[in-house]
């Protein structure tokens, strides 16, 4: 499918297709997931905490089984898609912008015998190549922030969900009461003009015909996660320099610092959002 062309979409594709980004995320996260983790102790690895987030989201819908049709929006390396396919036997459409990540995703699926369960699609979630009411569960982890038009994403989710279907996602957001301008360093780093907020997603989803089922605020985990990533980056810097440019590492270090500051000052929000399409 042809993805919509806009600066945010193009910037995200270019970034995640870069060798630096691919090597950094695969090394620091472990090659399965690329999203914020849930930490229970300081000893948790990033990979362990990230898998815990997947398990958390999977516990939100009333039931996932072999008949559940899932679309993962911004699937990254496919950790969540593989978890769902292996645990529940369900079919997953894994939609993702980065062809580089998708190649890695497909290779891992083939190694684990999951090609019949997971379809990896190159494309944008602002225009989903699927018929109306095609899915029972729309899933996304820390990806919608990269969309140039988040309202379009929400409308597409509402369109492709079947009646009774659920939309479960996490996204790094600005707090509803975030002062204007304080997130500019974060936005500049990720080539965005804004972030969504809990209030924005609630309003946009309800306008698209979805019913709000809850938001579990886990913002403290955002701070903990980016602090952990920064710690790991500094600890493994010598190893990273063999595969990632020094400039990328330095920009990543500064960017992580901005995320940590924003979370500590209450300017950011993160957690699990849950909506339902009326039956």
C-alpha positions in Angstrom: 0.0 0.0 0.0 1.1 3.6 -0.5 1.4 5.5 2.8 0.3 9.1 3.2 3.1 11.6 2.7 3.6 14.2 5.4 6.6 15.5 7.2 6.0 13.6 10.5 5.4 10.3 8.7 8.4 10.7 6.5 10.6 11.7 9.4 9.6 8.7 11.4 10.2 6.3 8.5 13.6 7.8 7.8 14.6 7.7 11.4 13.6 4.1 12.1 15.1 2.9 8.8 18.5 4.3 9.7 21.3 1.9 10.6 22.0 3.8 13.8 18.5 3.6 15.1 18.1 0.0 14.1 21.3 -1.0 15.8 20.6 1.1 18.9 17.1 -0.2 19.5 18.0 -3.8 18.7 20.9 -3.7 21.1 19.5 -1.8 24.0 16.0 -3.3 23.9 17.0 -6.8 22.9 15.5 -7.0 19.4 11.9 -7.9 20.4 10.2 -4.7 21.5 10.7 -0.9 21.1 8.5 0.7 23.7 8.2 1.8 27.3 8.5 -0.9 29.9 6.9 -1.6 33.3 9.5 -2.0 36.0 9.0 -3.8 39.3 12.6 -3.6 40.5 15.9 -1.9 39.6 17.2 -5.3 38.5 14.7 -5.6 35.7 16.2 -5.6 32.2 14.7 -3.3 29.5 13.6 -6.4 27.6 11.9 -7.9 30.7 10.1 -4.6 31.5 9.1 -4.2 27.9 7.6 -7.7 27.8 5.6 -6.9 30.9 4.0 -4.0 29.1 2.8 -6.3 26.4 1.4 -8.7 29.0 -0.4 -5.7 30.6 -2.1 -4.6 27.4 -3.1 -8.2 26.6 -4.9 -8.3 30.0 -7.1 -5.3 29.2 -9.6 -6.7 26.6 -12.3 -9.1 28.0 -11.0 -12.0 26.0 -8.4 -12.8 23.3 -8.5 -16.1 21.6 -7.7 -17.9 18.3 -10.6 -16.2 16.6 -9.6 -12.6 17.6 -8.5 -10.6 14.6 -5.7 -8.2 15.7 -4.1 -5.2 14.1 -0.9 -3.9 15.7 -0.3 -0.2 14.7 3.4 0.6 14.6 4.5 -3.0 15.3 8.2 -2.4 15.4 10.2 -5.6 15.6 7.0 -7.6 16.2 7.4 -8.5 19.9 3.8 -7.9 20.7 2.5 -9.6 17.5 4.6 -12.7 18.3 3.4 -12.8 21.9 -0.2 -12.6 20.9 0.1 -15.2 18.2 2.1 -17.6 20.3 0.0 -17.3 23.5 -3.5 -17.1 21.9 -3.1 -18.5 18.4 -4.7 -15.4 16.9 -3.9 -13.8 13.6 -2.1 -10.5 13.7 -1.7 -7.8 11.0 1.5 -6.0 11.9 1.4 -2.5 10.3 4.6 -0.6 10.5 6.4 2.3 8.6 10.0 1.1 8.8 11.0 -1.3 6.1 14.2 -2.0 8.1 12.3 -3.0 11.2 9.8 -5.0 9.1 12.6 -7.1 7.5 13.9 -8.0 11.0 10.3 -8.7 12.1 9.7 -11.1 9.2 13.0 -12.9 9.7 12.2 -13.6 13.4 8.7 -14.7 12.5 10.1 -17.2 9.9 12.6 -18.5 12.5 9.8 -19.2 15.0 7.3 -20.6 12.5 4.8 -17.8 12.8 4.4 -16.7 9.2 0.9 -18.3 9.1 -0.2 -16.2 12.1 1.4 -12.8 11.4 1.2 -10.6 8.3 3.7 -7.8 8.3 2.6 -4.8 6.3 4.7 -1.9 5.2 2.6 1.2 5.6 1.1 4.0 7.7 -1.7 3.8 10.1 -3.2 7.1 8.9 -4.6 5.2 6.0 -5.1 1.5 6.7 -5.4 -0.8 3.8 -8.2 -2.9 5.3 -12.0 -3.2 4.9 -14.4 -1.8 7.4 -14.9 -3.9 10.5 -11.9 -6.1 9.7 -10.5 -6.4 13.3 -11.6 -7.2 16.8 -8.7 -5.7 18.5 -6.6 -2.6 17.6 -3.3 -2.5 19.5 -0.6 0.1 19.5 2.4 0.8 21.7 4.2 4.2 21.7 3.7 4.7 18.0 0.8 7.1 17.3 2.9 10.1 18.5 4.7 9.8 15.2 1.6 10.3 13.1 1.2 13.6 11.3 -2.6 13.4 11.8 -3.5 11.6 15.0 -7.2 12.2 14.5 -7.0 10.4 11.2 -5.4 7.4 12.9 -8.3 7.3 15.4 -10.9 7.5 12.6 -9.2 4.7 10.8 -9.1 2.6 13.9 -12.8 3.2 14.4 -13.5 2.2 10.8 -11.5 -1.0 10.8 -12.8 -2.2 14.2 -15.8 -4.5 14.2 -18.7 -3.7 16.5 -17.7 -4.7 20.0 -14.0 -4.4 19.1 -11.5 -2.9 21.4 -8.8 -0.3 21.0 -6.0 -0.7 23.5 -2.8 1.5 23.3 -0.1 3.4 25.0 1.5 6.6 23.7 4.0 9.1 25.2 1.7 12.2 25.7 1.8 15.6 27.1 -0.1 16.2 30.3 -3.5 17.8 29.9 -2.3 20.8 31.8 1.2 21.0 30.2 2.5 24.6 29.9 3.0 25.8 26.4 6.5 25.6 25.0 8.1 23.5 27.7 8.2 20.3 25.5 9.9 22.1 22.6 13.3 20.3 23.1 11.5 16.9 23.0 9.5 17.8 20.0 12.5 19.1 18.1 14.4 15.8 18.8 11.6 13.7 17.3 10.6 16.1 14.5 7.1 16.7 15.8 5.1 19.9 16.4 3.0 18.4 19.3 2.1 15.4 21.3 -1.4 14.0 22.0 -2.7 14.1 25.6 -5.1 11.9 27.5 -7.9 14.4 27.0 -7.1 14.7 23.3 -7.4 10.9 22.8 -10.6 10.7 24.8 -12.2 13.5 22.8 -10.9 12.2 19.4 -11.9 8.6 20.0 -15.4 9.6 21.3 -15.8 11.8 18.2 -15.0 8.8 16.0 -17.7 6.8 17.7 -15.6 4.9 20.3 -16.6 4.6 23.9 -14.1 5.3 26.6 -13.4 2.3 28.9 -10.5 3.6 30.9 -7.0 5.1 31.3 -4.5 3.7 33.7 -2.0 6.4 34.4 1.5 4.9 34.6 3.5 8.1 33.9 6.0 7.2 36.6 7.0 4.2 34.4 7.9 6.6 31.6 10.5 8.4 33.8 11.8 5.0 35.1 12.1 3.6 31.6 14.0 6.5 30.0 16.2 6.7 33.0 17.0 3.0 32.6 17.6 3.4 28.9 20.0 6.3 29.6 21.8 4.2 32.2 22.2 1.3 29.8 23.3 3.6 27.0 26.1 5.0 29.1 27.1 1.7 30.5 27.3 0.1 27.1 28.6 3.1 25.2 31.9 1.4 24.1 29.9 -1.5 22.7 27.4 0.8 21.0 30.2 2.8 19.3 31.2 -0.2 17.3 27.8 -0.1 15.5 26.2 3.4 16.2 27.7 6.8 15.3 29.0 8.9 18.2 26.7 11.8 17.0 23.6 9.5 17.3 24.7 8.4 20.8 25.1 12.0 22.0 21.8 13.1 20.6 20.1 10.1 22.1 21.7 10.9 25.5 20.4 14.5 25.3 17.0 13.4 24.1 16.6 10.9 27.0 17.4 13.7 29.4 14.6 15.8 28.0 12.1 13.0 28.4 13.2 12.3 31.9 12.9 16.0 32.8 9.5 16.3 31.2 8.2 13.3 33.2 9.7 14.5 36.5 8.2 17.9 36.1 4.7 16.6 35.3 4.6 17.8 31.7 4.2 14.3 30.2 1.7 11.5 30.6 1.8 7.8 29.7 -0.4 4.8 30.4 -2.9 2.3 29.0 -5.9 3.7 27.2 -8.9 1.5 26.4 -11.8 2.2 24.1 -14.6 0.1 22.7 -16.6 0.3 19.4 -20.3 -0.1 20.3 -21.9 -3.3 19.3 
